[in-house]
Amino acid sequence: GHRLLLIRGFFPLVEGFPRYIVIVVSLPLLVRVFLF
């Protein structure tokens, strides 16, 4: 129940942001995961 509400509130924010911002934010996290 709560997860569905969070997902429904989260997706509009993702759609509102340009994808390159999401990529720039996620790349450092992915690099840390692969390095460690």
Beta strands, then each sheet from edge to edge (+ up, - down):
end
